[in-house]
Amino acid sequence: MLEITKLRTEAEDIILRLEKKYVAHARETVMALLTLDEKRRQTIVDLEALRQEMNTTAKSIGQLMKAGKREEAEAAKTRSAEAKAAIKSLEATLQEIEAETHERLVTLPNTPDPSVPVGRDAAANTVVYQNDVKVSFDFVAQPHWELARTHDIIDWELGVKLTGAGFPVYKGKGAILQRALIAFFLREANAAGYTEIQPPLMVNEASGFGTGQLPDKDGQMYAVERDGFYLIPTAEVPITNLYRDTIIEQADLPIRNCGYTPCFRREAGSYGKDVKGLNRLHQFDKVELVQITQPEHSYETLEAMVTYVEGLLTQLELPYRRLLLCTGDTSFTSAKTYDLEVYSAAQERWLEVSSVSNFETYQTNRLKLRYRDEDRKIRLAHSLNGSALALPRILAALLENNQQADGSIRIPEVLQAFTGFDRIGGA
């Protein structure tokens, strides 16, 4: 959530940046918020004046009664009652102003960092790096859904039987490969200084609001309505919310957490090749990284997190590229996002496997996640997160890119200690 204090001092800059993110009625909304803020501050001044007047009048009543000035005491009682009524009315007005301010603030997304390219959609995203790994075949390559069927390692029909489309069943070496990837990602995160967290898979509404999934992405989340819970779309939500309503000492920053969880997303409106096989699922596994940092270090941290994820893809021997998302393709809560994509040789297309984002103070303002700096001042921290990594498309690319002429699938060397086998199928 944008900071109202910054709206007061940086209104024109914020409006310009919101317009670069193609926010409708950005100027009108910001100006309305400034008007509400002025009303709120004036109402607080009026309330304090009335409270002071009521306190002074209340003290005078006893003195007047002692002095035998009954008439004046009765008049003071009347003034005190009038002030009390006025205070009650102003308190109600203040609540209304604050509620309207909140409702308007949550409709505004984060503002993009100046380094983010301006563009309306994914066509304006910029490829900033691509590695030199190439995959080619001297035979007809099969997509991962055919390979999985041939080797009986993933069953989509059973998933439909048990739940519905988008909930595959992993079997045999397919399940082992999933577990191997999770173990590999967690081992690397722990070695890089991330503390592993095993959070709940359901969160309450306050947690969903804190990281910005609610109300913006309410339609994408699975709700357990009877209990008021939501199945998590990513471990980012519970892990970041560990620090909601918290003041952290500067000496304890940065905080680095990682966590493996299943993730649940409705993905309403998805269709065609984007949902074929593992390309888009309603339930999938992911290892997530979360960092809480001082504001002056957050963009350095963003670059380091991206480099770390690229290191995982290098170890998996996958062709990948890094994209800097444009303003129109950057998420509601993010100030700057890099996407990492792997090349799926059989499908001949790039598949997103990670997003690494800096949210600056957007999440921490919602979360009231602050830190005490060296001057003992309380400041909002910056929050970042990144997938390291999401499994379905990684698995798809591993199966497709490592298929052999004899129909077997080679397992990258880095995973073999976790799988206990070096290939799927073959002699």
TORFIDREN-75783 format. One record per residue (C-alpha): residue in one letter; x, y, z. Coordinates in pm, whole numbers, padded with zeros to 5 digits, always signed. Example, Ala and Ser with C-alpha at 12.3 -4.5 7.8 and 13.67 -1.06 7.14 Angstrom:
TORFIDREN-75783
a+01230-00450+00780;s+01367-00106+00714;
//
This chain:
TORFIDREN-75783
m+00000+00000+00000;l+00135+00343-00091;e+00238+00565+00198;i+00007+00862+00255;t+00305+01065+00382;k+00477+01022+00045;l+00158+01118-00139;r+00170+01452+00044;t+00526+01532-00063;e+00566+01342-00391;a+00217+01357-00543;e+00315+01456-00898;d+00594+01200-00921;i+00366+00925-00789;i+00091+01020-01035;l+00340+01007-01324;r+00468+00666-01216;l+00115+00528-01172;e+00027+00650-01520;k+00331+00459-01653;k+00170+00152-01499;y-00150+00240-01690;v-00357+00301-01378;a-00693+00449-01473;h-00785+00775-01298;a-00450+00792-01119;r-00457+01170-01079;e-00817+01179-00960;t-00753+00907-00704;v-00437+01066-00567;m-00596+01410-00543;a-00902+01261-00370;l-00670+01091-00121;l-00490+01418-00052;t-00824+01591+00010;l-00927+01312+00248;d-00591+01335+00423;e-00633+01709+00476;k-00981+01649+00617;r-00847+01378+00844;r-00573+01597+00983;q-00810+01892+01036;t-01062+01664+01206;i-00790+01542+01444;v-00700+01905+01526;d-01067+01985+01592;l-01105+01675+01807;e-00804+01761+02020;a-00933+02115+02068;l-01276+01987+02175;r-01126+01730+02411;q-00912+01998+02570;e-01214+02227+02600;m-01423+01948+02758;n-01148+01864+03007;t-01107+02230+03106;t-01483+02275+03138;a-01522+01957+03343;k-01257+02076+03589;s-01430+02414+03624;i-01765+02263+03721;g-01647+02145+04062;q-01473+02476+04131;l-01785+02673+04038;m-02003+02453+04256;k-01765+02504+04553;a-01779+02877+04496;g-02158+02865+04501;k-02187+02969+04139;r-02456+02714+04057;e-02585+02897+03750;e-02240+02914+03595;a-02178+02549+03688;e-02496+02442+03512;a-02393+02638+03202;a-02053+02465+03214;k-02230+02126+03235;t-02429+02217+02925;r-02112+02318+02738;s-01942+01996+02846;a-02236+01786+02721;e-02234+01974+02391;a-01859+01920+02354;k-01902+01549+02432;a-02167+01519+02160;a-01949+01709+01914;i-01656+01483+01995;k-01865+01173+01931;s-01977+01316+01597;l-01621+01406+01494;e-01495+01062+01596;a-01756+00907+01367;t-01652+01147+01089;l-01286+01052+01141;q-01370+00682+01115;e-01557+00745+00789;i-01266+00946+00646;e-01014+00677+00743;a-01232+00401+00596;e-01271+00588+00267;t-00898+00663+00259;h-00821+00294+00309;e-01067+00189+00039;r-00908+00426-00212;l-00549+00346-00114;v-00588-00028-00167;t-00703+00030-00525;l-00367+00181-00617;p-00082-00054-00714;n+00281-00003-00628;t+00466+00254-00836;p+00733+00121-01074;d+01100+00192-01013;p+01240+00446-01264;s+01459+00170-01417;v+01152-00029-01528;p+01082+00005-01903;v+00748+00161-01993;g+00511-00068-02178;r+00153-00191-02165;d+00205-00569-02177;a+00455-00856-02205;a+00554-00750-02558;a+00748-00462-02400;n+00947-00677-02158;t+01324-00660-02210;v+01557-00960-02237;v+01858-00853-02033;y+02050-01181-02038;q+02041-01520-02210;n+02286-01803-02144;d+02453-01999-02422;v+02312-02346-02345;k+02159-02493-02662;v+01950-02807-02706;s+01904-02981-03040;f+01781-03324-03149;d+01852-03553-03446;f+01517-03722-03386;v+01156-03608-03342;a+01139-03468-02989;q+00834-03535-02773;p+00665-03282-02542;h+00678-03362-02172;w+00317-03481-02151;e+00391-03755-02404;l+00717-03847-02233;a+00540-03865-01897;r+00272-04090-02044;t+00529-04318-02210;h+00726-04364-01888;d+00417-04363-01662;i+00556-04094-01430;i+00273-03838-01440;d-00098-03917-01474;w-00334-03635-01561;e-00641-03858-01593;l-00604-03985-01238;g-00575-03623-01122;v-00903-03542-01294;k-01062-03847-01130;l-00945-03744-00784;t-00994-03368-00810;g-01015-03209-01155;a-00804-03064-01433;g-00479-02904-01321;f-00410-03152-01039;p-00172-03418-01182;v-00062-03733-00999;y+00316-03792-00996;k+00416-04158-00992;g+00733-04363-00943;k+01038-04183-01079;g+00823-03878-01152;a+00744-03842-00781;i+01108-03910-00689;l+01226-03644-00935;q+00985-03393-00781;r+01121-03472-00434;a+01479-03450-00565;l+01421-03101-00704;i+01271-02981-00376;a+01563-03125-00178;f+01815-02970-00417;f+01655-02626-00403;l+01633-02631-00022;r+01991-02749+00016;e+02116-02465-00203;a+01903-02207-00019;n+02030-02323+00319;a+02389-02307+00191;a+02324-01950+00073;g+02221-01840+00423;y+01843-01870+00404;t+01663-02001+00712;e+01415-02271+00618;i+01053-02218+00724;q+00771-02471+00705;p+00460-02250+00718;p+00088-02331+00721;l-00073-02395+00383;m-00377-02185+00476;v-00377-01821+00583;n-00634-01579+00718;e-00762-01269+00542;a-00519-01038+00724;s-00225-01236+00584;g-00368-01226+00232;f-00413-00850+00263;g-00067-00796+00408;t+00121-00923+00102;g-00129-00780-00148;q-00311-01092-00268;l-00631-00952-00119;p-00833-00784-00243;d-00646-00766-00579;k-00624-01141-00651;d-00926-01268-00458;g-01058-01450-00768;q-00734-01649-00805;m-00730-01783-00449;y-00906-02092-00317;a-01116-01994-00016;v-01220-02211+00279;e-01523-01994+00340;r-01656-02171+00649;d-01337-02094+00841;g-01234-01771+00670;f-00908-01918+00540;y-00736-01913+00200;l-00510-02181+00050;i-00176-02013-00016;p-00087-01916-00375;t+00281-01906-00273;a+00490-01944+00044;e+00559-01571+00014;v+00229-01504+00190;p+00278-01690+00521;i+00655-01635+00537;t+00637-01257+00487;n+00348-01239+00733;l+00569-01389+01003;y+00685-01030+01052;r+00347-00854+01040;d+00307-00593+01318;t+00675-00631+01407;i+00959-00388+01473;i+01295-00545+01384;e+01630-00422+01507;q+01854-00298+01224;a+02129-00533+01344;d+01899-00828+01262;l+01862-00726+00897;p+01862-00861+00638;i+01625-01145+00717;r+01656-01433+00471;n+01392-01706+00473;c+01312-01988+00235;g+01029-02238+00232;y+00893-02528+00034;t+00514-02554+00000;p+00249-02675-00236;c+00081-02371-00395;f-00280-02333-00505;r-00413-02103-00778;r-00739-02102-00968;e-00579-01960-01284;a-00923-01867-01413;g-00939-01800-01786;s-00632-02005-01879;y-00667-02209-02196;g-00489-02358-02499;k-00121-02447-02511;d-00054-02249-02191;v-00236-02513-01985;k-00110-02824-02166;g+00063-03075-01939;l+00261-02906-01663;n+00253-02561-01819;r-00016-02430-01585;l-00157-02609-01281;h-00398-02537-00998;q-00170-02712-00748;f+00208-02712-00780;d+00522-02725-00567;k+00759-02435-00519;v+01054-02326-00310;e+01026-01956-00228;l+01282-01702-00108;v+01183-01402+00106;q+01409-01121+00221;i+01342-00826+00453;t+01603-00551+00412;q+01689-00191+00481;p+01558+00032+00199;e+01906+00140+00089;h+02009-00222+00026;s+01698-00361-00143;y+01796-00315-00507;e+02138-00466-00447;t+01952-00755-00283;l+01720-00789-00582;e+02015-00834-00819;a+02178-01085-00583;m+01858-01290-00561;v+01830-01305-00940;t+02193-01414-00970;y+02128-01686-00714;v+01830-01823-00909;e+02032-01816-01231;g+02292-02028-01053;l+02026-02297-00990;l+01932-02301-01358;t+02298-02326-01455;q+02344-02628-01229;l+02037-02788-01389;e+02203-02734-01731;l+01897-02553-01867;p+01882-02285-02137;y+01743-01975-01967;r+01699-01604-02008;r+01632-01311-01774;l+01357-01061-01855;l+01302-00720-01698;l+00926-00674-01690;c+00778-00351-01824;t+00550-00126-01620;g+00227-00277-01755;d+00339-00637-01691;t+00478-00578-01342;s+00248-00713-01073;f+00013-00500-00863;t+00244-00507-00560;s+00587-00496-00723;a+00812-00198-00794;k+01051-00400-01012;t+01041-00762-01129;y+01272-00992-01319;d+01128-01309-01473;l+01347-01608-01546;e+01239-01837-01829;v+01372-02173-01943;y+01359-02291-02302;s+01143-02595-02367;a+01306-02756-02668;a+01022-02990-02762;q+00757-02719-02731;e+00995-02463-02884;r+00890-02193-02641;w+01007-02012-02329;l+00847-02103-01999;e+00848-01875-01694;v+00993-02055-01390;s+01069-01769-01152;s+00973-01412-01069;v+01200-01212-00841;s+01052-00885-00715;n+01126-00585-00498;f+00811-00453-00331;e+00991-00166-00155;t+00751-00050+00123;y+00429-00155-00049;q+00387-00480+00146;t+00557-00362+00464;n+00321-00063+00490;r+00024-00302+00480;l+00199-00535+00722;k+00323-00262+00957;l+00661-00432+00921;r+00917-00185+01049;y+01271-00169+01180;r+01454+00052+01429;d+01751+00222+01263;e+02082+00320+01423;d+01930+00655+01528;r+01645+00463+01701;k+01394+00589+01446;i+01119+00353+01333;r+01114+00306+00953;l+00938+00078+00707;a+01157-00206+00582;h+01165-00328+00221;s+01042-00678+00128;l+01150-00897-00165;n+01066-01246-00282;g+01155-01485-00558;s+01076-01837-00679;a+01375-02067-00640;l+01216-02247-00806;a+00864-02339-00920;l+00872-02707-01011;p+00619-02782-01291;r+00787-02600-01579;i+01134-02688-01453;l+01027-03052-01462;a+00875-03006-01808;a+01198-02855-01943;l+01413-03123-01777;l+01209-03402-01934;e+01198-03244-02279;n+01553-03112-02302;n+01714-03430-02170;q+01527-03686-02380;q+01753-03925-02569;a+01723-04100-02905;d+01648-04432-02732;g+01348-04276-02557;s+01513-04245-02216;i+01549-03922-02021;r+01883-03821-01873;i+01886-03683-01518;p+02120-03382-01467;e+02423-03478-01262;v+02340-03236-00981;l+02014-03423-00912;q+02143-03780-00927;a+02249-03787-00561;f+01890-03701-00472;t+01714-03934-00719;g+01938-04238-00688;f+01916-04291-01067;d+02071-04120-01367;r+01793-04172-01620;i+01429-04253-01665;g+01362-04541-01905;g+01609-04696-02146;a+01808-05016-02115;
//
